[in-house]
Amino acid sequence: MCLSVVLLLSCHKEKNVTYELNDVNIEKDAANKDHLKSTLEFISIAYSDIFGTVIPTGSLLNLTETYKSFGDKILIEEMIIKNFLNEPVNLIPEIDKTSSLTIDIFVTDTYKKLFNRNPDEYELWFIADMIQRDSTVTAELIYFSLMTSNEYRYY
Amino acid sequence: MKRRKFLKGAGLAAAATIGVPYLLPTGRLFALTGSRKANHVVFCLFAGGVRNLESIHKQDGNLMPYTLKGSESISSDIIGGIDALPVNTGLTLQEQGTLYKEVRMKYGPTGHYGSHATAMTGVYTGQNLDINTNPQYPTIFELYRKHNSPSMSAKNTWWISNSLGPYAHLNFSSAPGYGPQYGANFIQPSSFVSEGGYDSLGNSRLYSSEEEEKIKAIRGFCDAHFASQNIGIANSIANTEEEKKEIESFINQCFLDSGQFADPWSLGGLYNNDMRTVQFAERVIQEFNPELLVVNMSGVDIAHNNFTQYVNNLHKADYALAHLWNTIQNTPGMANDTILIAMPEHGRNLEPNGIHDEYGREALDHTNDDMSREIFALILGPNGVVVQDQVFSEEKGESIDIVPTIANVLGFNNDIPGGLLSGNVLTDSFY
């Protein structure tokens, strides 16, 4: 009797378990950007980010010479971006403020476009919260702020 | 009290008096030994390669009637190539200061960039000069911003160049302990305040102060996230936020006034790039009253292939220099409180290069011969500070003397670490 009980408890069929991994996007985060954009790269990328097209050669030459002819590079970059943003036609999307989800989508898309990465949770909350709390915070203000930040100068 | 003890006590008291810094009502702190001769210096590199034969020695007549005394006629064979500028009816510049006729650039290649670097760092360059990088020794801007007390912001220092290329590197050096944090604002007006510049920057989005506050908050948040390893642009000077606004506003105003840049001196077609550069320097002087501004000209470098145009541009540079001095004297805050120093960066060869112009004159290069090392220097300033109408005809002074002289005028030459500079203060210029 005892022997029968022991045999019943000890004999199990072994399960065939397969372990899988979820797909993970490998992206550069802010801490890993250590290459300063060259003048040409900065101007070309900024133009593409705002207008969604390649900068015409003549404009690139003009901007490059203007960039080189001024010593305070941070100031000249801000001025270049301000001029881009003042063009009547650009591809900066409006912020859809109908829900927190649509705002989150705008913030995420903007980080992906300008910083080439997803925002972390804190970044997402901070920018989205600012948009929600202040109706005068526009997409253009967000774009200008991010494009004149230190991270935008690096890749 | 014994005489010896009295003398010792008096000596200690005197030493203490000299050594203790003074706090002036303006808040400026400095020791007596660091007193200033003037509160502003403008250094005009009368550059491009000017031979003493055509300038100071007037071999083809007085081509510089605004600078030099004398009514020697311009040589008849080239007079047709010299543009008629307004006649000088006032004092010459040499009468308003001290003229050194025989200054030398003793060492280093007589190339434009290296000689500019020598004049602006006070150190002779070697053969291994890399024109693609900043100079290896501290520029006068960095010496001023690091050693002047109190330390001054970049808005007080300007390097205004009439061409790009390597000259854009001269607003700060790669010297350890110096660099962009002590550099000057640099601008090359002919590229910047131009049609191309206007196309690039003339349509700026203007933000309200409320919008700027929001931008500051968002950008500050982003920068805080990124501050762990990188802080902005490497190799760039940086103005403070407040001063950036002032400079941006000034530039936008320049674009609005861009019509004035076409011919602001009413000279018709005679207005050239040297004049345009000097005129922009005048705008900066009027707007910011900088304590230290360096501006250069280089139109005379056409001498490589056209002698007559070389002397014609020398003639125009003379006019531009006098215009600059006149503007300084009519600018509140700068008038009677500014020392203007003018000096070519190097000379030109004795022997011509065989290229003839339409007047039959041969062109001139600059390839390190003795004559290409011969230059002049002119120091102008208020009567009572700078010795007026004084001329040194014998050899005196070197191109490396300008930096220590500027430092002396602004009162910080004794604060520069020993061994950095080997030039001397041109003390004979001052009372």
Interface residues (C-beta under 8 A of the other chain):
Chain A: A30 A31 K33 D34 L36 S59 L61 N62 L63 E65 T66 K68 S69 F70 G71 D72 K73 I74 L75 E77 E78 M79 I80 K82 N83 L85 N86 E87 E123 F126 I127 M130 D134 T136 V137 E140 L141 I142 F144 S145 L146 T148 S149 N150 E151 R153 Y154
Chain B: A154 W159 L164 A168 N171 G183 A184 N185 F186 I187 Q188 P189 S191 F192 G196 G197 D199 S200 L201 G202 N203 S204 R205 L206 Y207 E210 E211 K214 I215 A217 I218 R219 F221 C222 D223 H225 F226 A227 S228 Q229 N230 I231 G232 I233 A234 N235 S236 I237 A238 N239 K244 I247 E248 I251
